[in-house]
């Protein structure tokens, strides 16, 4: 039975995906080092990404050029079609009671589309692609006039290949969300100046900062697949978990082995 599924990515590009197979477990799951970006890059090239826009022969360059948010959406929908509807995934969390005694608790999570909180990029929606190819989306101009300073700033997209470099950077901070996208100042003569190393000095207005954050979500969309669980013996204590960073989210039986 064909379980392939066609979806519209957050970027507005159509894609067809296939369900997980046993051959993918070795690519996605590493006991000692689970890196979701690298793991799914390999798995997408191993048949999980059937088509991207009008393209049916997917290359490493195609996957590297995906936005990180589109990658997250692909990962989530591949998980959805790989198991029956409303499949239950158990999260085991370690807690302490009010007396400081440690204990474990299992929380069942029903996996369905409502788990992902998604915001599509400007002009896009889940019903119909607005770009024929991914290159069409990547080539869209992304220059913005900041509301407070009046500067013109250009933002790049955060792509899979860029995230690998950022994950290797031990000095990542909150402003990395913007710096990852290689912001440049566009001068009146058309020349550009990088803002990566002196962003805080050049863009000091909090309103300009908030504006750029909004534009990032507007140009890339947003895919959040996380849950919050509560300590059953101490309701004031909670834990948040990004499901896409957990290998046993994709292979639930691993919860029993680890």
C-alpha positions in Angstrom: 0.0 0.0 0.0 1.4 3.4 -1.1 1.7 5.6 2.0 3.4 8.5 0.2 2.0 11.9 1.0 2.1 15.3 -0.8 2.4 18.3 1.4 3.1 22.1 1.0 6.1 23.2 2.9 6.3 26.3 5.0 8.1 28.0 2.2 5.2 27.4 -0.2 6.9 24.7 -2.2 5.2 21.4 -2.8 6.9 18.1 -1.7 6.1 14.4 -1.8 7.4 12.3 1.1 7.6 8.5 1.9 7.3 6.7 5.2 10.3 5.5 7.3 11.7 2.0 6.6 13.9 -0.2 8.6 16.9 0.9 6.5 16.5 4.4 7.9 17.0 3.5 11.6 20.8 3.3 11.2 20.9 6.7 9.5 18.6 8.5 12.0 19.5 6.9 15.3 22.9 7.1 16.9 23.1 6.0 20.5 26.1 8.1 21.2 25.4 11.2 19.1 22.0 12.0 17.6 22.2 15.0 15.3 18.8 15.5 13.8 20.0 17.7 11.0 22.7 15.4 9.7 20.6 12.3 10.4 17.6 13.5 8.4 19.8 14.9 5.6 21.0 11.3 5.0 17.5 9.8 5.3 15.9 12.3 2.9 18.5 11.4 0.3 17.7 7.7 1.0 14.2 7.9 -0.4 12.2 9.8 2.2 12.0 12.9 0.0 10.4 11.7 -3.3 10.0 15.1 -4.9 10.6 18.8 -4.2 8.6 21.1 -6.3 8.8 19.8 -9.9 12.1 18.0 -9.2 12.1 14.2 -8.7 15.8 13.5 -8.5 16.8 14.8 -5.1 20.5 15.7 -4.6 22.6 16.6 -1.6 22.5 20.2 -2.8 18.7 20.2 -2.7 18.6 19.0 0.9 21.4 21.5 1.9 19.3 24.3 0.4 16.2 23.5 2.4 15.3 26.0 5.1 15.7 24.5 8.6 11.9 25.1 9.2 11.1 23.2 6.0 13.3 20.4 7.2 11.5 20.3 10.5 8.2 20.1 8.7 9.4 17.2 6.6 10.6 15.3 9.6 7.3 15.7 11.4 5.1 14.7 8.4 7.4 11.7 7.7 6.8 10.6 11.3 3.1 11.0 10.9 2.7 8.8 7.8 5.1 6.1 9.1 2.6 5.0 11.8 -1.1 4.6 12.2 -3.2 7.7 13.0 -3.0 9.0 16.6 -0.1 6.7 17.3 1.0 7.0 21.0 4.5 7.9 21.9 5.7 7.6 25.5 8.0 10.1 27.1 9.9 9.0 30.2 11.0 11.8 32.4 13.1 11.9 35.6 11.7 14.0 38.5 12.2 14.7 42.2 9.3 14.8 44.6 8.9 17.5 47.3 11.3 15.6 49.6 14.0 15.4 46.9 13.5 11.7 46.1 14.1 10.8 42.5 11.5 8.9 40.5 10.5 8.3 36.8 7.2 9.0 35.2 5.8 8.1 31.8 3.6 10.5 29.8 1.8 9.2 26.7 1.7 11.6 23.8 -0.8 11.2 21.0 1.0 12.0 17.7 -1.2 13.8 15.2 -1.1 17.0 13.1 -2.1 19.2 16.1 1.3 18.6 17.7 3.0 20.9 15.2 2.4 24.6 15.6 3.0 26.0 12.1 3.1 29.4 10.6 3.6 29.5 6.8 5.8 32.1 5.1 4.2 35.1 3.5 1.7 34.2 0.9 1.9 30.5 1.5 -0.7 28.1 2.9 -1.1 24.3 3.3 -3.6 24.0 0.5 -1.6 24.8 -2.7 2.0 25.4 -3.6 2.9 29.0 -4.7 6.4 28.2 -6.1 7.1 25.7 -8.8 10.6 25.0 -7.7 12.6 25.5 -4.5 15.0 27.8 -6.4 12.0 30.2 -7.1 11.5 30.5 -3.3 15.3 31.0 -2.6 15.6 33.8 -5.2 12.9 36.0 -3.6 14.3 39.4 -2.6 14.5 39.9 1.1 15.5 43.6 1.8 13.7 45.4 4.6 13.6 49.0 5.8 13.9 49.1 9.6 11.1 51.2 11.1 13.2 53.1 13.7 16.6 53.7 12.2 15.5 53.7 8.5 18.4 51.4 7.5 17.9 49.0 4.7 18.9 45.5 5.8 19.0 42.3 3.8 18.5 38.9 5.4 19.5 35.5 4.0 17.5 32.3 4.8 18.7 29.9 7.4 19.4 26.7 5.4 20.4 23.2 6.5 24.0 23.8 5.4 24.2 26.9 7.6 22.8 25.3 10.7 25.6 22.7 10.7 28.1 25.6 11.0 26.1 27.2 13.8 25.9 24.0 15.7 29.6 23.9 15.7 29.8 27.4 17.2 30.1 27.4 21.0 29.5 31.1 21.2 25.9 30.9 19.9 23.5 33.4 21.6 20.0 34.7 21.3 21.1 37.2 18.6 22.4 34.2 16.7 18.9 33.8 15.4 19.5 37.0 13.3 23.3 36.5 12.8 22.8 33.0 11.4 21.0 34.7 8.5 24.0 36.8 7.5 22.4 40.3 7.9 24.0 43.0 5.7 23.4 46.8 5.6 22.5 47.9 2.1 23.9 51.4 1.4 22.3 54.0 -0.9 24.9 53.2 -3.6 23.9 49.5 -3.5 27.1 48.3 -1.8 26.6 46.1 1.3 28.3 45.9 4.7 28.1 42.8 6.9 26.4 43.2 10.2 27.4 39.8 11.6 30.2 41.0 13.8 28.9 44.4 15.0 25.2 43.9 14.8 24.6 45.2 18.4 26.6 48.4 17.7 25.0 49.2 14.3 21.4 48.1 15.1 20.7 49.4 18.6 16.9 49.9 18.5 14.8 47.3 20.1 12.0 48.1 17.7 14.3 47.4 14.8 15.3 44.1 16.4 11.7 43.0 16.9 10.9 44.0 13.3 13.7 41.7 12.0 12.5 38.8 14.1 9.0 39.2 12.7 10.5 39.3 9.2 12.4 36.0 9.8 9.2 34.2 10.7 7.5 35.9 7.7 10.1 34.8 5.2 10.8 31.3 6.5 7.6 30.3 8.4 7.8 28.5 11.7 7.5 24.9 12.8 7.4 24.0 16.4 7.0 20.4 17.6 7.4 20.5 21.3 5.5 19.5 24.4 5.6 20.5 28.1 5.1 17.8 30.7 4.5 18.3 34.4 5.9 16.6 37.5 2.9 14.6 38.9 4.1 15.1 42.4 5.1 18.7 42.1 2.9 20.6 39.6 5.2 23.7 39.7 8.0 21.7 38.0 7.8 21.3 34.3 10.0 20.1 31.4 9.9 21.1 27.8 10.9 18.7 25.0 11.5 19.2 21.3 10.2 16.0 19.9 12.1 16.3 16.6 15.4 16.1 18.6 14.4 12.7 20.2 15.3 9.6 18.2 12.7 7.5 20.0 10.0 9.9 18.7 10.7 8.3 15.3 11.3 4.8 16.6 9.2 4.6 19.9 10.4 1.1 20.9 13.8 2.7 21.6 12.3 4.1 24.8 12.3 0.6 26.2 16.0 0.0 25.4 17.6 3.2 26.6 
